[in-house]
Amino acid sequence: MSVLVYINSNSGIAKSAMEAVTYGKKLGGEVTVVTTGSADDTALSALGEYGASKIMVDRSVTSEDPQQITSIIASAAETTGATTVVFSHDLTAKAVAPRLSVRMKAGLVSGAIDIPQGDTIKVNVFSGKAMGLVKVASEKRIISLLPNSLQPETGGDKCSVEEFNGNAGDARIKVLDTKKPEGDIPLPEAELVVSAGRGLKGPENWGMVEALAVELGAATACSRPVADIGWRPHHEHVGQTGVAIRPNLYIAAGISGAIQHLAGVNGSKVIVVINTDEEAPFFKAADYGIVGDAFEVIPRLTEALKKFKASN
């Protein structure tokens, strides 16, 4: 079996790319990576350590035009004879995978969270409230993997990087400007996240959230009302209408836990909730709950972390 993995390398090689290649390797057979980004050959060849046998790069396309990307992947699949195409479940996958499914006459599974068992694949359904098993009956299949569903695994060697012409055609979308989120850790890839809501009372109090995040090496996030008010940038908004995340640890302070917020974070491995209201809905979804004032709890957590790190 031949597996094709698509990654976007315009902003370098993300952790999600390593996860997708690892996933492709676990499916069995030879793994080929196709990309349309601008990463250098050294960075791309390092994907061989995660299981890729070779990298195919179409440098003629640097935009996010889904029709161009679809054409390139379809051409790469035909060239390699791939029967399975793997994406990371991001905005590109949501736009490209359905188009590719039609073109290749392939079954599509969006948001996989585990390795297939035979011809069935486990996915999240109903905004993460349940899990479903999707059976793929077609000869070819397309799978998009939810970020942080598995850890990247190394064990291979660097691989070759080849130029590839995917006959992308002309772009129908023109990108006028790109605004990249601030911060060292992109939220969808963060393994640790510290988030806060209106319970912090104002943007001037976010310093303690950032201090805790620094000690943990975590990304910061917020609830939708906080972003709407303008206390925090919109790229930090997590929830059903914001960024969906699956970190190993999600700390939420001063967030009641409305269903829209839970839909974007309930894939977290461990959820810690800090709230003065013991009846807050978020406590029902939490693994650990602290009934207390965030203005007292967060600084104490930060101080405890500092002492723990100093003693080790």
HELIX and SHEET records of a PDB file:
HELIX    1   1 LYS A   15  LYS A   26  1                                  12    
HELIX    2   2 ASP A   41  SER A   45  1                                   5    
HELIX    3   3 ALA A   46  TYR A   50  5                                   5    
HELIX    4   4 PRO A   66  THR A   80  1                                  15    
HELIX    5   5 LEU A   91  MET A  104  1                                  14    
HELIX    6   6 LEU A  187  GLU A  189  5                                   3    
HELIX    7   7 ARG A  198  LEU A  200  5                                   3    
HELIX    8   8 PRO A  203  ASN A  205  5                                   3    
HELIX    9   9 GLY A  207  LEU A  216  1                                  10    
HELIX   10  10 ARG A  224  ILE A  229  1                                   6    
HELIX   11  11 HIS A  234  GLU A  236  5                                   3    
HELIX   12  12 ILE A  259  VAL A  265  1                                   7    
HELIX   13  13 PHE A  282  ALA A  285  1                                   4    
HELIX   14  14 ALA A  294  ALA A  310  1                                  17    
SHEET    1   A 7 GLY A 107  ALA A 112  0                                        
SHEET    2   A 7 ARG A 141  LEU A 145  1                                        
SHEET    3   A 7 THR A  84  SER A  88  1                                        
SHEET    4   A 7 SER A   2  ILE A   7  1                                        
SHEET    5   A 7 GLU A  30  THR A  35  1                                        
SHEET    6   A 7 LYS A  54  VAL A  57  1                                        
SHEET    7   A 7 SER A 160  GLU A 163  1                                        
SHEET    1   B 2 THR A 120  VAL A 125  0                                        
SHEET    2   B 2 ALA A 130  LYS A 135 -1                                        
SHEET    1   C 5 ALA A 219  CYS A 222  0                                        
SHEET    2   C 5 LEU A 192  ALA A 196  1                                        
SHEET    3   C 5 LEU A 249  ALA A 253  1                                        
SHEET    4   C 5 VAL A 270  ASN A 275  1                                        
SHEET    5   C 5 TYR A 288  VAL A 291  1                                        
END                                                                             
